[in-house]
Amino acid sequence: MTAPLAWIVDDDRAVRLVLAAALREAGFDAREFGDAEAVFAAFDEASPDLLFTDVRMTGASGLKLLERILAQWPRLPVIVMSAFTDVATTASAYRLGAFDYLPKPFDLDQAVASARRALAQHPVASTAPLVADYAEHELIGRSAAMRELFRAIGRVAASGLGALVTGETGTGKELVARALHRESARAAQPFVALNTAAIPSELLESELFGHEAGAFTGATRRHAGRFEQAERGTLFLDEIGDMPLALQTRLLRVLAAGEFYRVGGRELIRADVRVLAATHQDLDAKVARGEFRADLLHRLDVVRLEVPPLRARADDVPLLAEHFLARAVALAGGEPKHFTPAALGALRAYAWPGNVRQLENLCRRLAVLAPGREVGVGDLPPAILDQAPATGPAGWEAALRHWVEARLAEGATDLRREANAVLERVLIDAALAAHGGHRQNAARALGVGRNTMTRKLGSSRRRSR
């Protein structure tokens, strides 16, 4: 079976190269085009599983390309990219049938995630499972916090209840929502995700509920919203805290009555959809400030699942790091790599402000940039080493590296002798302190003879004078 095929249309070669590399790393096959005319010609020989297009290009624009493609292949998901994120351009893209809109410059993770969602909602029979697909990219962890979360997911999934997933950015809230769907009675039905913060407020209502032809300027055909797309399945509303108050009112009516109208429509549509929501914000505080409806929060917050930040489950960091590195290396087609114990210690000690997403991105870079089959402390970014612990192998190796770099910057020479002298002095002093000054016991702890200990102690004291 072949990998899903993504076509990228952009007259900026740099954008094409970077996006293609990210998609290939995520398990896609990617093909690049410099203009719309080349794409039209290519359709005579093959067709993609999804397509990325820029808006402003030499020749036919991306919107013209979108309109022509969807007229012939209406189920082909098209993701529009543009540095011009004015309301008119964005609105036109969605009204013409774009699956998603990415304002440039965009995060490559965001582009890959959009591609995955597109395939999930428009499956292709010939599509092979993505190496980095959510079926494989599941929640990973053995810490007490994650075991408790797994138990909660198991209990809530089968209940069919709505849930509010909370946690910092990058902790994996969408993975929790997907797990809730996968383990539920709706698993065979669609899982539809919508980031409410990523769509302009003027278009969000149409995205959620759809619109009829003629509902507003540019609405040339009926558009099914996410509620209809998720019928009998699960609708995941990410970053629900950013939803405008006016739209919150309409969402509340749908959750309460289970029915809605399309924008500009008169047909009452029943909604058999399980709604899951997620946020990194404090919704209770937003309610207190009048920025979020209390009754909507009560409707969404039937069950609350808190995804712990990575720093709160440091024991999972080595497991996650090895998993992400192995996957990234496999995608890149290189030799297997693994972290040294010291490197894992440094990773475990880091605070990870970007959470699991930050760790995964780091492993992707190391899979390509770290030389050799071992990823050591020296391969890690300085920001991680700066937070290495003061004790333990990772800590002193990181500290030693910083000391060496500082001495080299000062023009020092014969650093090996200098470092050995410091190391011996620290070892001897610490061992003597630990054994109450008893030289024989200290020597045994260090694995040297008593005479050797005495000799080294004497030379160390002479050097320190």
TAWONOR-V961435 format. One record per helix or strand of 3 or more residues. SS is the DSSP state (H for helix, E for strand). FROM is the first residue (numbers start at 1). TO is the last residue. If there is no record, write none. Layout:
BEGIN
<<SS;FROM;TO> <SS;FROM;TO>>
END
This chain:
BEGIN
<<E;5;9> <H;13;25> <E;29;33> <H;36;42> <E;50;54> <H;62;72> <E;77;82> <H;87;95> <E;100;103> <H;108;121> <H;144;157> <E;163;166> <H;173;182> <E;191;195> <H;201;209> <H;226;229> <E;234;238> <H;240;242> <H;245;257> <E;274;279> <H;283;288> <H;294;300> <E;304;306> <H;310;332> <H;341;349> <H;355;369> <H;377;379> <H;382;385> <H;392;409> <H;415;434> <H;439;446> <H;450;464>>
END
